[in-house]
Amino acid sequence: MAASVGDQVNRTMLVNVLGLDGIIALTSGRRQTCALTTSGAAWCWGSNAEGQLGTGTDTDSSVPVPVVGIPSAVALAAGGFHTCALVNGGVWCWGEGSSGQLGDGLNQASKLPVHVVGLDDAVAIATGDRHSCALRKDGHVVCWGAGKLGQIGDGAEVDRSVPTEVQF
């Protein structure tokens, strides 16, 4: 049986994450991990230098902490230093936002979840290092964030701070 710990020591054996029950999904970014519970609550732990734990602070946590304002998520996706949740068709993101990866029209970090502009019909989400995407109910895909390498899929090589339709 694995031990339960809440410290920052590297391990060579399995350990249980403290305080988590009823987990149905996990996602990991560069330095954060998040879990989704059966009730739709989001919990994150790890580095929080960019606010990627969604607690309203920049305090790191070696044990899971609840994401503020995300009570009924159906999916989570963690990017490099940002995290997103799918809630009732809307997408909420938090953490680093300098490339527009939070989708709120700004290019700045947020320590609390912010609503992605104009997106209320999403059925799935995904994140990359500094960009995010959603599949809409109608089958269209939109992406936002870092796009200098073509990640947004709109034919341009620029960052986008709001959802932009992928061109097929």
N, CA and C atoms as a LAMMPS dump frame, in Angstrom:
ITEM: TIMESTEP
0
ITEM: NUMBER OF ATOMS
504
ITEM: BOX BOUNDS ff ff ff
-5.0000000000000000e+02 5.0000000000000000e+02
-5.0000000000000000e+02 5.0000000000000000e+02
-5.0000000000000000e+02 5.0000000000000000e+02
ITEM: ATOMS id mol type element x y z
1 1 1 N 0.843 -1.187 0
2 1 2 C 0 0 0
3 1 3 C 0.881 1.24 0
4 2 1 N 0.49 2.229 -0.744
5 2 2 C 1.255 3.469 -0.841
6 2 3 C 0.988 4.35 0.376
7 3 1 N 2.017 5.057 0.788
8 3 2 C 1.893 5.984 1.912
9 3 3 C 1.271 7.292 1.426
10 4 1 N 0.649 8.033 2.342
11 4 2 C 0.122 9.355 2.014
12 4 3 C 1.064 10.407 2.565
13 5 1 N 1.465 11.344 1.718
14 5 2 C 2.383 12.398 2.144
15 5 3 C 1.919 13.726 1.594
16 6 1 N 2.497 14.791 2.093
17 6 2 C 2.175 16.126 1.606
18 6 3 C 3.403 17.002 1.645
19 7 1 N 4.537 16.468 1.218
20 7 2 C 5.774 17.231 1.237
21 7 3 C 6.325 17.395 -0.181
22 8 1 N 7.51 17.924 -0.296
23 8 2 C 8.111 18.166 -1.607
24 8 3 C 9.36 17.315 -1.81
25 9 1 N 9.326 16.099 -1.326
26 9 2 C 10.453 15.187 -1.436
27 9 3 C 10.252 14.273 -2.641
28 10 1 N 11.285 14.111 -3.466
29 10 2 C 11.213 13.17 -4.579
30 10 3 C 11.078 11.763 -4.032
31 11 1 N 10.283 10.914 -4.673
32 11 2 C 10.019 9.551 -4.206
33 11 3 C 10.344 8.544 -5.287
34 12 1 N 10.748 7.356 -4.862
35 12 2 C 10.965 6.253 -5.793
36 12 3 C 9.866 5.214 -5.657
37 13 1 N 8.926 5.448 -4.728
38 13 2 C 7.795 4.543 -4.521
39 13 3 C 6.495 5.34 -4.638
40 14 1 N 5.407 4.643 -4.927
41 14 2 C 4.102 5.291 -5.02
42 14 3 C 3.686 5.895 -3.688
43 15 1 N 3.041 7.045 -3.748
44 15 2 C 2.449 7.665 -2.569
45 15 3 C 1.064 8.167 -2.943
46 16 1 N 0.154 8.184 -1.999
47 16 2 C -1.177 8.74 -2.228
48 16 3 C -1.125 10.245 -2.066
49 17 1 N -1.87 10.944 -2.871
50 17 2 C -2.003 12.388 -2.729
51 17 3 C -2.995 12.624 -1.601
52 18 1 N -2.628 13.464 -0.645
53 18 2 C -3.476 13.72 0.51
54 18 3 C -4.779 14.404 0.136
55 19 1 N -5.872 13.984 0.75
56 19 2 C -7.133 14.697 0.673
57 19 3 C -7.971 14.512 -0.572
58 20 1 N -7.634 13.571 -1.445
59 20 2 C -8.408 13.404 -2.667
60 20 3 C -9.226 12.115 -2.641
61 21 1 N -10.524 12.246 -2.88
62 21 2 C -11.421 11.106 -3.007
63 21 3 C -12.353 11.365 -4.184
64 22 1 N -12.834 10.313 -4.81
65 22 2 C -13.806 10.463 -5.882
66 22 3 C -13.251 11.16 -7.103
67 23 1 N -12.015 10.897 -7.455
68 23 2 C -11.385 11.548 -8.602
69 23 3 C -11.772 10.819 -9.885
70 24 1 N -12.197 11.6 -10.905
71 24 2 C -12.57 10.996 -12.186
72 24 3 C -11.641 11.409 -13.327
73 25 1 N -10.792 12.424 -13.102
74 25 2 C -9.871 12.859 -14.148
75 25 3 C -8.689 13.593 -13.532
76 26 1 N -7.546 13.515 -14.21
77 26 2 C -6.327 14.221 -13.811
78 26 3 C -5.736 14.932 -15.018
79 27 1 N -5.008 16.021 -14.759
80 27 2 C -4.264 16.713 -15.804
81 27 3 C -3.032 17.334 -15.162
82 28 1 N -1.956 17.435 -15.917
83 28 2 C -0.724 18.019 -15.395
84 28 3 C -0.152 19.014 -16.376
85 29 1 N 0.327 20.14 -15.853
86 29 2 C 1.055 21.124 -16.635
87 29 3 C 2.535 20.97 -16.356
88 30 1 N 3.292 22.026 -16.554
89 30 2 C 4.73 21.942 -16.296
90 30 3 C 5.029 21.721 -14.828
91 31 1 N 4.329 22.458 -13.971
92 31 2 C 4.635 22.381 -12.538
93 31 3 C 3.39 22.299 -11.674
94 32 1 N 2.251 21.985 -12.261
95 32 2 C 1.019 21.844 -11.499
96 32 3 C 0.279 20.597 -11.949
97 33 1 N -0.481 20.043 -11.026
98 33 2 C -1.348 18.912 -11.318
99 33 3 C -2.726 19.265 -10.797
100 34 1 N -3.765 18.86 -11.508
101 34 2 C -5.134 19.138 -11.082
102 34 3 C -5.976 17.875 -11.204
103 35 1 N -6.967 17.789 -10.34
104 35 2 C -7.873 16.647 -10.326
105 35 3 C -9.307 17.141 -10.366
106 36 1 N -10.16 16.354 -11.003
107 36 2 C -11.592 16.643 -11.095
108 36 3 C -12.324 15.573 -10.298
109 37 1 N -13.217 16.004 -9.404
110 37 2 C -13.953 15.054 -8.574
111 37 3 C -15.294 14.692 -9.212
112 38 1 N -15.915 13.655 -8.69
113 38 2 C -17.228 13.229 -9.181
114 38 3 C -18.267 14.334 -9.022
115 39 1 N -18.075 15.238 -8.073
116 39 2 C -19.016 16.339 -7.865
117 39 3 C -18.75 17.528 -8.781
118 40 1 N -17.646 17.485 -9.548
119 40 2 C -17.316 18.583 -10.448
120 40 3 C -16.373 19.608 -9.864
121 41 1 N -15.899 19.375 -8.644
122 41 2 C -14.94 20.297 -8.028
123 41 3 C -13.558 20.078 -8.628
124 42 1 N -12.802 21.156 -8.78
125 42 2 C -11.433 21.089 -9.288
126 42 3 C -10.471 21.363 -8.129
127 43 1 N -9.446 20.531 -8.032
128 43 2 C -8.414 20.664 -7.01
129 43 3 C -7.063 20.658 -7.702
130 44 1 N -6.156 21.561 -7.293
131 44 2 C -4.836 21.616 -7.91
132 44 3 C -3.753 21.68 -6.845
133 45 1 N -2.528 21.278 -7.231
134 45 2 C -1.389 21.361 -6.331
135 45 3 C -0.115 21.495 -7.148
136 46 1 N 0.943 21.983 -6.477
137 46 2 C 2.229 22.178 -7.141
138 46 3 C 2.638 23.634 -7.101
139 47 1 N 3.381 24.054 -8.135
140 47 2 C 3.834 25.435 -8.232
141 47 3 C 2.649 26.343 -8.537
142 48 1 N 2.7 27.545 -7.998
143 48 2 C 1.62 28.504 -8.226
144 48 3 C 2.17 29.887 -8.549
145 49 1 N 3.391 29.934 -9.063
146 49 2 C 4.05 31.206 -9.343
147 49 3 C 3.252 32.092 -10.288
148 50 1 N 2.48 31.487 -11.196
149 50 2 C 1.682 32.242 -12.158
150 50 3 C 0.188 32.2 -11.837
151 51 1 N -0.167 31.656 -10.677
152 51 2 C -1.579 31.547 -10.307
153 51 3 C -2.253 30.321 -10.886
154 52 1 N -1.481 29.34 -11.38
155 52 2 C -2.055 28.192 -12.075
156 52 3 C -2.803 27.213 -11.184
157 53 1 N -2.821 27.449 -9.868
158 53 2 C -3.643 26.615 -8.982
159 53 3 C -5.048 27.187 -8.817
160 54 1 N -5.264 28.438 -9.229
161 54 2 C -6.596 29.032 -9.205
162 54 3 C -7.13 29.35 -7.82
163 55 1 N -6.236 29.661 -6.895
164 55 2 C -6.638 29.925 -5.511
165 55 3 C -6.762 31.402 -5.177
166 56 1 N -6.364 32.278 -6.107
167 56 2 C -6.379 33.711 -5.828
168 56 3 C -5.073 34.202 -5.232
169 57 1 N -4.113 33.294 -5.044
170 57 2 C -2.802 33.652 -4.505
171 57 3 C -1.723 33.121 -5.451
172 58 1 N -0.467 33.359 -5.09
173 58 2 C 0.64 32.748 -5.825
174 58 3 C 1.433 31.814 -4.911
175 59 1 N 0.778 31.301 -3.873
176 59 2 C 1.416 30.399 -2.916
177 59 3 C 1.393 28.967 -3.439
178 60 1 N 2.575 28.357 -3.508
179 60 2 C 2.669 26.948 -3.912
180 60 3 C 1.965 26.076 -2.885
181 61 1 N 1.548 24.884 -3.301
182 61 2 C 0.918 23.95 -2.374
183 61 3 C 1.35 22.524 -2.695
184 62 1 N 1.834 21.811 -1.676
185 62 2 C 2.238 20.415 -1.866
186 62 3 C 1.081 19.46 -1.574
187 63 1 N -0.074 20.012 -1.258
188 63 2 C -1.298 19.216 -1.104
189 63 3 C -2.391 19.862 -1.953
190 64 1 N -3.383 19.109 -2.39
191 64 2 C -4.454 19.669 -3.217
192 64 3 C -5.214 20.801 -2.519
193 65 1 N -5.491 21.856 -3.294
194 65 2 C -6.296 22.98 -2.81
195 65 3 C -7.431 23.206 -3.813
196 66 1 N -8.604 23.617 -3.335
197 66 2 C -9.726 23.806 -4.266
198 66 3 C -9.533 25.039 -5.146
199 67 1 N -9.899 24.899 -6.418
200 67 2 C -9.893 26.033 -7.335
201 67 3 C -11.115 26.885 -7
202 68 1 N -10.919 28.168 -6.843
203 68 2 C -11.991 29.084 -6.467
204 68 3 C -12.976 29.253 -7.621
205 69 1 N -14.271 29.091 -7.346
206 69 2 C -15.306 29.387 -8.329
207 69 3 C -15.533 28.329 -9.398
208 70 1 N -15.01 27.132 -9.224
209 70 2 C -15.229 26.054 -10.205
210 70 3 C -15.899 24.886 -9.47
211 71 1 N -17.227 24.964 -9.266
212 71 2 C -17.909 23.91 -8.511
213 71 3 C -18.466 22.767 -9.357
214 72 1 N -18.596 22.963 -10.669
215 72 2 C -19.284 21.935 -11.46
216 72 3 C -18.631 21.697 -12.815
217 73 1 N -17.332 21.482 -12.817
218 73 2 C -16.606 21.229 -14.063
219 73 3 C -16.857 19.813 -14.549
220 74 1 N -16.735 19.62 -15.86
221 74 2 C -16.835 18.279 -16.443
222 74 3 C -15.514 17.855 -17.072
223 75 1 N -14.572 18.805 -17.221
224 75 2 C -13.259 18.478 -17.77
225 75 3 C -12.255 19.534 -17.327
226 76 1 N -10.99 19.115 -17.221
227 76 2 C -9.879 20.009 -16.909
228 76 3 C -8.774 19.777 -17.928
229 77 1 N -7.99 20.827 -18.201
230 77 2 C -6.817 20.696 -19.063
231 77 3 C -5.754 21.66 -18.55
232 78 1 N -4.551 21.157 -18.328
233 78 2 C -3.457 21.992 -17.842
234 78 3 C -2.447 22.222 -18.948
235 79 1 N -2.091 23.486 -19.151
236 79 2 C -1.048 23.849 -20.1
237 79 3 C 0.254 24.043 -19.353
238 80 1 N 1.181 24.768 -19.959
239 80 2 C 2.471 24.993 -19.318
240 80 3 C 2.324 25.566 -17.926
241 81 1 N 1.814 26.783 -17.831
242 81 2 C 1.608 27.442 -16.538
243 81 3 C 0.192 27.995 -16.435
244 82 1 N -0.755 27.355 -17.107
245 82 2 C -2.156 27.75 -16.996
246 82 3 C -3.009 26.489 -16.986
247 83 1 N -4.242 26.651 -16.523
248 83 2 C -5.168 25.529 -16.417
249 83 3 C -6.535 26.01 -16.86
250 84 1 N -7.331 25.134 -17.467
251 84 2 C -8.68 25.49 -17.911
252 84 3 C -9.676 24.432 -17.454
253 85 1 N -10.926 24.862 -17.275
254 85 2 C -12.011 23.957 -16.89
255 85 3 C -13.197 24.182 -17.818
256 86 1 N -13.886 23.098 -18.128
257 86 2 C -15.115 23.145 -18.918
258 86 3 C -16.283 23.063 -17.942
259 87 1 N -17.123 24.107 -17.938
260 87 2 C -18.24 24.209 -16.998
261 87 3 C -19.494 24.617 -17.757
262 88 1 N -20.473 23.731 -17.858
263 88 2 C -21.747 24.037 -18.52
264 88 3 C -21.576 24.681 -19.895
265 89 1 N -20.657 24.171 -20.703
266 89 2 C -20.422 24.698 -22.036
267 89 3 C -19.477 25.874 -22.088
268 90 1 N -19.244 26.512 -20.941
269 90 2 C -18.295 27.619 -20.873
270 90 3 C -16.919 27.112 -20.496
271 91 1 N -15.911 27.893 -20.804
272 91 2 C -14.543 27.532 -20.446
273 91 3 C -13.99 28.631 -19.552
274 92 1 N -13.356 28.211 -18.47
275 92 2 C -12.735 29.109 -17.507
276 92 3 C -11.26 28.749 -17.423
277 93 1 N -10.38 29.756 -17.474
278 93 2 C -8.937 29.501 -17.417
279 93 3 C -8.287 30.403 -16.38
280 94 1 N -7.141 29.966 -15.866
281 94 2 C -6.405 30.732 -14.86
282 94 3 C -4.922 30.411 -14.96
283 95 1 N -4.091 31.319 -14.445
284 95 2 C -2.642 31.151 -14.466
285 95 3 C -1.988 32.148 -15.412
286 96 1 N -0.876 31.748 -16.022
287 96 2 C -0.128 32.613 -16.928
288 96 3 C -0.977 32.947 -18.155
289 97 1 N -0.93 34.207 -18.572
290 97 2 C -1.753 34.626 -19.706
291 97 3 C -1.044 35.553 -20.663
292 98 1 N 0.284 35.635 -20.61
293 98 2 C 1.01 36.621 -21.411
294 98 3 C 0.854 36.433 -22.914
295 99 1 N 0.462 35.249 -23.355
296 99 2 C 0.248 35.009 -24.789
297 99 3 C -1.234 34.972 -25.142
298 100 1 N -2.099 35.303 -24.186
299 100 2 C -3.534 35.271 -24.424
300 100 3 C -4.169 33.919 -24.164
301 101 1 N -3.432 32.985 -23.558
302 101 2 C -3.919 31.616 -23.37
303 101 3 C -5.08 31.48 -22.387
304 102 1 N -5.456 32.557 -21.689
305 102 2 C -6.634 32.499 -20.819
306 102 3 C -7.909 32.82 -21.583
307 103 1 N -7.785 33.423 -22.768
308 103 2 C -8.935 33.658 -23.631
309 103 3 C -9.886 34.743 -23.195
310 104 1 N -9.455 35.609 -22.29
311 104 2 C -10.334 36.67 -21.789
312 104 3 C -10.11 38.012 -22.479
313 105 1 N -9.347 38.013 -23.572
314 105 2 C -9.094 39.246 -24.307
315 105 3 C -7.912 40.029 -23.787
316 106 1 N -7.305 39.562 -22.722
317 106 2 C -6.152 40.232 -22.122
318 106 3 C -4.91 39.382 -22.321
319 107 1 N -3.782 39.952 -22.106
320 107 2 C -2.525 39.211 -22.165
321 107 3 C -1.83 39.341 -20.813
322 108 1 N -2.522 38.864 -19.792
323 108 2 C -1.965 38.925 -18.448
324 108 3 C -2.422 37.721 -17.634
325 109 1 N -1.666 37.436 -16.589
326 109 2 C -1.976 36.314 -15.714
327 109 3 C -3.211 36.608 -14.877
328 110 1 N -3.85 35.54 -14.42
329 110 2 C -4.952 35.673 -13.472
330 110 3 C -4.838 34.558 -12.442
331 111 1 N -4.868 34.932 -11.18
332 111 2 C -4.78 33.959 -10.09
333 111 3 C -6.129 33.319 -9.794
334 112 1 N -7.176 33.825 -10.435
335 112 2 C -8.521 33.268 -10.3
336 112 3 C -9.044 32.915 -11.688
337 113 1 N -9.945 31.954 -11.805
338 113 2 C -10.515 31.609 -13.107
339 113 3 C -11.217 32.799 -13.768
340 114 1 N -10.969 32.945 -15.082
341 114 2 C -11.642 33.962 -15.886
342 114 3 C -12.375 33.247 -17.016
343 115 1 N -13.518 33.815 -17.406
344 115 2 C -14.336 33.207 -18.451
345 115 3 C -13.747 33.505 -19.822
346 116 1 N -13.634 32.483 -20.656
347 116 2 C -13.153 32.659 -22.018
348 116 3 C -14.246 33.388 -22.806
349 117 1 N -13.869 34.463 -23.468
350 117 2 C -14.793 35.336 -24.177
351 117 3 C -15.585 34.581 -25.249
352 118 1 N -16.92 34.739 -25.207
353 118 2 C -17.778 34.245 -26.27
354 118 3 C -17.884 32.741 -26.415
355 119 1 N -17.492 32.005 -25.411
356 119 2 C -17.509 30.551 -25.527
357 119 3 C -18.478 29.971 -24.497
358 120 1 N -19.655 29.51 -24.986
359 120 2 C -20.652 28.937 -24.084
360 120 3 C -21.234 27.638 -24.625
361 121 1 N -20.591 27.093 -25.67
362 121 2 C -21.096 25.87 -26.284
363 121 3 C -19.989 24.83 -26.48
364 122 1 N -18.994 24.849 -25.601
365 122 2 C -17.876 23.91 -25.706
366 122 3 C -18.273 22.542 -25.161
367 123 1 N -17.732 21.494 -25.785
368 123 2 C -17.978 20.124 -25.313
369 123 3 C -16.68 19.417 -24.94
370 124 1 N -15.535 19.998 -25.303
371 124 2 C -14.234 19.432 -24.944
372 124 3 C -13.193 20.548 -24.969
373 125 1 N -12.136 20.373 -24.16
374 125 2 C -11.058 21.359 -24.111
375 125 3 C -9.707 20.654 -24.161
376 126 1 N -8.703 21.402 -24.608
377 126 2 C -7.323 20.921 -24.622
378 126 3 C -6.414 22.128 -24.469
379 127 1 N -5.235 21.901 -23.908
380 127 2 C -4.271 22.983 -23.755
381 127 3 C -2.908 22.528 -24.24
382 128 1 N -2.15 23.488 -24.725
383 128 2 C -0.755 23.267 -25.053
384 128 3 C 0.076 24.05 -24.059
385 129 1 N 1.326 24.25 -24.363
386 129 2 C 2.205 24.959 -23.45
387 129 3 C 1.697 26.366 -23.155
388 130 1 N 1.358 27.13 -24.211
389 130 2 C 0.886 28.505 -24.038
390 130 3 C -0.306 28.81 -24.917
391 131 1 N -1.103 27.796 -25.238
392 131 2 C -2.345 28.03 -25.984
393 131 3 C -3.397 27.045 -25.491
394 132 1 N -4.647 27.333 -25.829
395 132 2 C -5.781 26.518 -25.4
396 132 3 C -6.735 26.367 -26.576
397 133 1 N -7.509 25.29 -26.567
398 133 2 C -8.477 25.051 -27.631
399 133 3 C -9.747 24.446 -27.057
400 134 1 N -10.831 24.599 -27.797
401 134 2 C -12.103 23.991 -27.409
402 134 3 C -12.811 23.467 -28.649
403 135 1 N -13.497 22.365 -28.475
404 135 2 C -14.378 21.819 -29.501
405 135 3 C -15.777 22.305 -29.166
406 136 1 N -16.396 22.975 -30.13
407 136 2 C -17.757 23.474 -29.928
408 136 3 C -18.772 22.385 -30.267
409 137 1 N -19.972 22.566 -29.762
410 137 2 C -21.066 21.624 -29.986
411 137 3 C -21.329 21.385 -31.47
412 138 1 N -21.113 22.404 -32.306
413 138 2 C -21.36 22.278 -33.751
414 138 3 C -20.213 21.604 -34.499
415 139 1 N -19.182 21.161 -33.775
416 139 2 C -18.052 20.485 -34.391
417 139 3 C -16.904 21.397 -34.789
418 140 1 N -17.073 22.695 -34.643
419 140 2 C -16.004 23.638 -34.964
420 140 3 C -15.001 23.682 -33.809
421 141 1 N -13.761 23.962 -34.139
422 141 2 C -12.698 24.068 -33.151
423 141 3 C -12.234 25.514 -33.088
424 142 1 N -12.046 26.021 -31.877
425 142 2 C -11.487 27.349 -31.672
426 142 3 C -10.26 27.226 -30.78
427 143 1 N -9.28 28.094 -31.02
428 143 2 C -8.071 28.117 -30.206
429 143 3 C -7.704 29.554 -29.879
430 144 1 N -6.914 29.74 -28.832
431 144 2 C -6.459 31.056 -28.43
432 144 3 C -5.138 30.897 -27.694
433 145 1 N -4.362 31.987 -27.656
434 145 2 C -3.069 31.98 -26.982
435 145 3 C -1.925 32.116 -27.967
436 146 1 N -0.79 31.509 -27.639
437 146 2 C 0.414 31.616 -28.468
438 146 3 C 0.153 31.027 -29.844
439 147 1 N 0.483 31.797 -30.868
440 147 2 C 0.23 31.335 -32.226
441 147 3 C 1.38 31.587 -33.181
442 148 1 N 2.508 32.011 -32.663
443 148 2 C 3.631 32.368 -33.536
444 148 3 C 4.185 31.188 -34.314
445 149 1 N 3.832 29.969 -33.91
446 149 2 C 4.26 28.779 -34.642
447 149 3 C 3.075 28.113 -35.345
448 150 1 N 1.975 28.86 -35.462
449 150 2 C 0.802 28.342 -36.146
450 150 3 C -0.151 27.54 -35.279
451 151 1 N 0.025 27.548 -33.944
452 151 2 C -0.793 26.734 -33.044
453 151 3 C -2.281 27.054 -33.089
454 152 1 N -2.662 28.268 -33.461
455 152 2 C -4.067 28.662 -33.447
456 152 3 C -4.815 28.055 -34.632
457 153 1 N -4.129 27.805 -35.715
458 153 2 C -4.756 27.13 -36.85
459 153 3 C -5.608 28.009 -37.74
460 154 1 N -5.411 29.325 -37.661
461 154 2 C -6.208 30.234 -38.491
462 154 3 C -5.429 30.755 -39.694
463 155 1 N -4.253 30.194 -39.943
464 155 2 C -3.451 30.617 -41.078
465 155 3 C -2.481 31.746 -40.769
466 156 1 N -2.661 32.396 -39.625
467 156 2 C -1.75 33.473 -39.229
468 156 3 C -0.751 32.912 -38.215
469 157 1 N 0.316 33.609 -38.022
470 157 2 C 1.299 33.197 -37.025
471 157 3 C 1.449 34.313 -36
472 158 1 N 0.329 34.56 -35.287
473 158 2 C 0.277 35.586 -34.248
474 158 3 C -0.48 35.028 -33.043
475 159 1 N -0.248 35.634 -31.891
476 159 2 C -0.989 35.261 -30.686
477 159 3 C -2.418 35.772 -30.8
478 160 1 N -3.351 35.057 -30.195
479 160 2 C -4.761 35.46 -30.154
480 160 3 C -5.228 35.386 -28.7
481 161 1 N -5.831 36.463 -28.2
482 161 2 C -6.269 36.489 -26.809
483 161 3 C -7.757 36.154 -26.634
484 162 1 N -8.424 35.813 -27.729
485 162 2 C -9.822 35.353 -27.694
486 162 3 C -9.943 34.153 -28.631
487 163 1 N -10.956 33.321 -28.441
488 163 2 C -11.132 32.154 -29.315
489 163 3 C -11.202 32.549 -30.785
490 164 1 N -10.452 31.807 -31.592
491 164 2 C -10.378 32.046 -33.026
492 164 3 C -10.605 30.719 -33.727
493 165 1 N -11.476 30.707 -34.71
494 165 2 C -11.833 29.448 -35.368
495 165 3 C -10.664 28.875 -36.165
496 166 1 N -10.437 27.583 -35.975
497 166 2 C -9.433 26.854 -36.733
498 166 3 C -9.959 26.676 -38.155
499 167 1 N -9.119 26.915 -39.148
500 167 2 C -9.5 26.822 -40.552
501 167 3 C -9.143 25.444 -41.085
502 168 1 N -10.15 24.696 -41.492
503 168 2 C -9.916 23.365 -42.059
504 168 3 C -9.993 23.416 -43.562
